[in-house]
Amino acid sequence: MTAALAATAALQFAGQAAATDLEVTHWWTSGGEAAAVAELAKAFDATGNHWVDGAIAGSGGTARPIMISRITGGDPMGATQFNHGRQAEELVQAGLMRDLTDVATKGKWTDVVRPKSLLDGCTIDGKIYCVPVNIHSWQWLWLSNEAFAKAGVPLPKDWNEFVAAAPALEKAGIIPLAVGGQAWQSSGAFDVLLAAVGGTDTFLKVYKDKDAKFAAGPEVAKVFKAADDARKMAKDTNVQDWNQATNLVITGKAGGQIMGDWAQGEFPVAGKT
């Protein structure tokens, strides 16, 4: 699971006495993400301050270097998004990120944030430097009712049924599985298949125990077979971004998409349930 974080830059941060125009940089730019950011901005503006949106188009891989360059170059934003983990650790060690321990203590974050490990990822040398704002899970397969109805096959209940339905979907002119052209989408889908097809024990033996002998065995071979099926099912996808692939599902042009629960926001924006 990955959690997206807003971590505040320490420099040029206005005091509490005056209303603040606060620039916030992030890469939440799809329809659903933009709608979510708008809710954060609305809540911030309600405090009498003003959220200045600094959206950077593209993925985190595009946005993060820009954010880091600005912070280290002396032109910091008021707050910025980073993913959970160690992405801001060197900035903290360089004294470039604001210590939020007093705010966290006042707000009793240790009683609020669950799982607690999310807050641990914000804590360096006993001090808290970031604000957990959401948490996501990768393990979802989004399906189009419309696409399967058009192909004349029932919605699949597991991966094998999904693979078996692929020829009927293709015959109806529908891409069975939408996968955008960025490498992280493919690697993420593989991890989902490792958990879904291989099972929890298989996932942990590979990623937690790093059991090379097990990874070379028949249980993981089943996962690679599933990944090969996924690659064949996705061969006609001609989009790059994840939300473009989600849109293929929304419009019934694709049967399904393996994508995290952040994709859910795209459906209500498009008027879908």
C-alpha positions as CSV (number, residue, x, y, z in Angstrom):
1,M,0.0,0.0,0.0
2,T,1.1,3.5,-0.7
3,A,0.1,6.7,1.1
4,A,0.3,10.1,-0.4
5,L,1.6,12.8,1.9
6,A,1.6,16.5,2.1
7,A,5.0,17.6,3.6
8,T,5.4,21.3,4.5
9,A,8.5,23.2,3.4
10,A,9.9,25.2,6.2
11,L,11.2,28.3,4.5
12,Q,9.2,31.5,3.9
13,F,6.2,30.1,5.8
14,A,4.0,33.0,7.0
15,G,3.0,33.3,10.7
16,Q,-0.4,32.6,12.1
17,A,-1.3,36.3,12.7
18,A,-2.0,37.2,9.0
19,A,-4.0,35.3,6.4
20,T,-1.7,33.3,4.1
21,D,-1.6,32.7,0.4
22,L,-0.2,29.2,0.5
23,E,1.1,27.6,-2.6
24,V,0.6,23.9,-2.6
25,T,2.3,21.7,-5.2
26,H,1.1,18.3,-6.1
27,W,0.5,15.9,-9.1
28,W,-3.1,15.2,-8.5
29,T,-4.3,16.3,-11.9
30,S,-6.8,13.6,-13.2
31,G,-10.5,14.4,-13.0
32,G,-11.1,12.5,-9.8
33,E,-7.8,13.8,-8.2
34,A,-8.6,17.4,-9.1
35,A,-12.0,17.0,-7.4
36,A,-10.3,15.7,-4.3
37,V,-7.8,18.5,-4.2
38,A,-10.6,21.0,-4.5
39,E,-12.1,19.7,-1.3
40,L,-8.8,20.1,0.5
41,A,-8.5,23.7,-0.9
42,K,-12.1,24.4,0.2
43,A,-11.4,23.3,3.8
44,F,-8.1,25.4,3.9
45,D,-9.8,28.5,2.5
46,A,-12.5,28.1,5.2
47,T,-9.8,29.0,7.7
48,G,-9.5,32.4,6.2
49,N,-6.3,31.6,4.4
50,H,-6.0,31.0,0.6
51,W,-4.9,27.8,-1.1
52,V,-2.8,28.6,-4.2
53,D,-3.0,25.5,-6.4
54,G,0.4,24.4,-7.8
55,A,-0.6,21.3,-9.8
56,I,2.2,19.8,-11.9
57,A,0.9,17.7,-14.8
58,G,2.2,14.2,-15.1
59,S,3.1,11.6,-12.5
60,G,5.1,11.9,-9.3
61,G,8.2,11.0,-11.3
62,T,7.7,14.2,-13.3
63,A,6.6,16.4,-10.3
64,R,9.1,15.4,-7.6
65,P,12.3,16.6,-9.3
66,I,10.6,20.0,-9.8
67,M,9.5,20.2,-6.2
68,I,12.9,19.2,-4.8
69,S,14.7,21.6,-7.2
70,R,12.5,24.5,-5.9
71,I,13.0,23.6,-2.3
72,T,16.8,23.2,-2.5
73,G,17.1,26.2,-4.9
74,G,15.6,28.7,-2.3
75,D,12.1,29.0,-4.0
76,P,10.0,26.7,-1.8
77,M,6.3,26.3,-2.0
78,G,4.3,26.5,1.3
79,A,3.4,22.8,1.2
80,T,4.0,19.9,-1.2
81,Q,2.9,16.4,-1.8
82,F,5.3,13.4,-1.5
83,N,4.6,9.7,-1.3
84,H,5.0,7.9,2.0
85,G,8.5,6.6,2.7
86,R,11.8,8.3,2.5
87,Q,11.3,10.7,-0.4
88,A,11.6,13.8,1.9
89,E,14.2,12.4,4.3
90,E,17.2,14.2,2.8
91,L,15.3,17.4,2.7
92,V,14.5,17.0,6.4
93,Q,18.1,16.2,7.3
94,A,19.2,19.4,5.4
95,G,16.8,21.5,7.6
96,L,14.5,22.4,4.7
97,M,11.3,20.9,6.0
98,R,9.1,22.3,8.8
99,D,9.0,20.4,12.1
100,L,5.3,19.7,12.7
101,T,5.6,17.9,16.1
102,D,3.8,20.6,18.1
103,V,0.9,20.6,15.6
104,A,0.8,16.8,15.7
105,T,0.9,16.7,19.5
106,K,-1.9,19.3,19.7
107,G,-4.0,17.3,17.2
108,K,-3.3,14.0,18.9
109,W,-2.2,12.5,15.6
110,T,-0.9,9.3,17.3
111,D,-4.5,8.6,18.3
112,V,-5.9,9.4,14.9
113,V,-3.6,8.0,12.2
114,R,-4.1,4.3,11.5
115,P,-2.2,2.2,10.8
116,K,0.4,3.8,13.1
117,S,3.2,2.9,10.7
118,L,2.0,5.7,8.4
119,L,3.0,8.2,11.1
120,D,6.2,6.4,11.7
121,G,7.1,7.1,8.1
122,C,6.7,10.9,8.9
123,T,8.9,10.7,12.0
124,I,12.7,11.3,11.9
125,D,14.7,11.5,15.1
126,G,11.5,11.6,17.1
127,K,10.1,14.6,15.2
128,I,7.1,14.6,12.8
129,Y,7.6,16.3,9.4
130,C,4.7,15.4,7.3
131,V,0.9,15.1,7.3
132,P,-0.7,11.8,6.2
133,V,-3.7,12.9,4.1
134,N,-4.8,9.6,2.4
135,I,-4.0,6.0,1.9
136,H,-4.4,3.8,-1.1
137,S,-4.3,0.1,-2.0
138,W,-3.3,-1.3,-5.4
139,Q,-5.4,-4.5,-5.3
140,W,-8.3,-3.7,-7.5
141,L,-9.6,-4.8,-10.9
142,W,-12.1,-2.3,-12.3
143,L,-14.6,-3.9,-14.8
144,S,-17.0,-2.4,-17.3
145,N,-20.6,-3.8,-17.1
146,E,-21.3,-2.3,-20.5
147,A,-18.3,-4.0,-22.2
148,F,-19.2,-7.5,-20.9
149,A,-22.8,-7.0,-21.8
150,K,-21.8,-6.0,-25.3
151,A,-19.6,-9.0,-25.6
152,G,-22.3,-11.3,-24.4
153,V,-20.4,-12.8,-21.5
154,P,-21.0,-12.5,-17.7
155,L,-18.8,-10.5,-15.5
156,P,-15.9,-12.6,-14.3
157,K,-15.6,-13.6,-10.7
158,D,-11.9,-14.4,-10.8
159,W,-8.8,-13.9,-12.9
160,N,-9.2,-17.1,-14.8
161,E,-12.8,-16.2,-15.8
162,F,-11.5,-12.8,-16.9
163,V,-8.8,-14.4,-19.2
164,A,-11.4,-16.8,-20.6
165,A,-13.7,-13.9,-21.5
166,A,-10.9,-12.1,-23.4
167,P,-11.6,-13.6,-26.9
168,A,-15.3,-12.6,-26.7
169,L,-14.4,-9.1,-25.7
170,E,-11.9,-8.8,-28.6
171,K,-14.5,-10.1,-31.0
172,A,-16.8,-7.3,-29.9
173,G,-14.0,-4.8,-30.6
174,I,-13.2,-4.3,-26.9
175,I,-9.7,-4.2,-25.4
176,P,-9.9,-6.9,-22.6
177,L,-7.4,-5.2,-20.3
178,A,-6.4,-1.5,-20.3
179,V,-2.8,-0.8,-19.2
180,G,-1.3,2.6,-19.8
181,G,2.2,2.8,-21.3
182,Q,4.1,3.9,-18.2
183,A,6.3,1.2,-16.5
184,W,4.9,1.7,-13.0
185,Q,1.4,0.6,-14.3
186,S,2.8,-2.7,-15.5
187,S,4.9,-3.3,-12.4
188,G,2.0,-2.5,-10.2
189,A,-0.3,-4.8,-12.1
190,F,2.3,-7.6,-11.7
191,D,2.4,-7.1,-7.9
192,V,-1.4,-7.3,-7.8
193,L,-1.3,-10.6,-9.8
194,L,1.4,-11.9,-7.4
195,A,-1.0,-11.4,-4.5
196,A,-4.2,-12.4,-6.3
197,V,-3.0,-15.4,-8.3
198,G,-0.1,-16.5,-6.1
199,G,-1.8,-15.6,-2.8
200,T,-0.6,-13.9,0.4
201,D,1.9,-16.5,1.3
202,T,3.5,-16.4,-2.2
203,F,3.7,-12.6,-2.1
204,L,5.4,-12.6,1.4
205,K,7.8,-15.4,0.5
206,V,9.0,-13.4,-2.5
207,Y,9.0,-9.8,-1.2
208,K,9.4,-10.3,2.6
209,D,11.5,-13.5,2.9
210,K,13.2,-13.0,-0.5
211,D,13.2,-16.8,-0.9
212,A,15.0,-17.2,-4.3
213,K,14.3,-21.0,-4.4
214,F,10.6,-20.5,-3.9
215,A,10.5,-17.6,-6.5
216,A,11.9,-20.1,-9.1
217,G,9.2,-22.6,-8.3
218,P,5.7,-23.5,-9.7
219,E,3.7,-21.1,-7.6
220,V,5.4,-18.0,-9.0
221,A,5.4,-19.6,-12.5
222,K,1.6,-19.4,-12.3
223,V,1.9,-15.7,-11.7
224,F,4.2,-15.2,-14.7
225,K,1.6,-17.1,-16.8
226,A,-1.0,-14.7,-15.6
227,A,1.3,-11.7,-16.4
228,D,1.8,-13.1,-19.9
229,D,-2.0,-13.4,-20.3
230,A,-2.4,-9.8,-19.1
231,R,0.2,-8.5,-21.6
232,K,-1.6,-10.2,-24.4
233,M,-5.0,-8.9,-23.2
234,A,-3.6,-5.3,-23.0
235,K,-1.7,-5.3,-26.3
236,D,-4.1,-2.9,-28.1
237,T,-4.1,-0.3,-25.3
238,N,-2.9,2.9,-27.0
239,V,-2.8,5.4,-24.1
240,Q,0.0,6.4,-21.7
241,D,-1.6,7.8,-18.4
242,W,-3.4,5.6,-15.9
243,N,-6.5,7.8,-16.0
244,Q,-6.7,7.5,-19.8
245,A,-6.7,3.7,-19.3
246,T,-9.5,4.1,-16.6
247,N,-11.5,6.2,-19.1
248,L,-11.4,3.2,-21.6
249,V,-13.2,1.2,-18.9
250,I,-15.6,4.0,-18.1
251,T,-16.6,4.4,-21.8
252,G,-16.9,0.6,-22.3
253,K,-13.9,0.5,-24.7
254,A,-12.0,-1.8,-22.4
255,G,-13.2,-4.7,-20.3
256,G,-11.2,-3.9,-17.2
257,Q,-8.1,-2.3,-15.6
258,I,-5.9,-3.3,-12.7
259,M,-5.4,-0.1,-10.8
260,G,-5.4,1.2,-7.3
261,D,-8.4,2.6,-5.5
262,W,-7.4,6.2,-6.6
263,A,-9.1,5.2,-9.9
264,Q,-12.5,5.2,-8.1
265,G,-12.6,9.0,-8.2
266,E,-12.7,9.0,-12.0
267,F,-16.1,7.2,-12.1
268,P,-18.3,9.7,-10.3
269,V,-16.7,12.6,-12.1
270,A,-17.8,10.8,-15.3
271,G,-21.3,10.2,-13.9
272,K,-20.8,6.5,-13.4
273,T,-21.3,4.3,-10.4
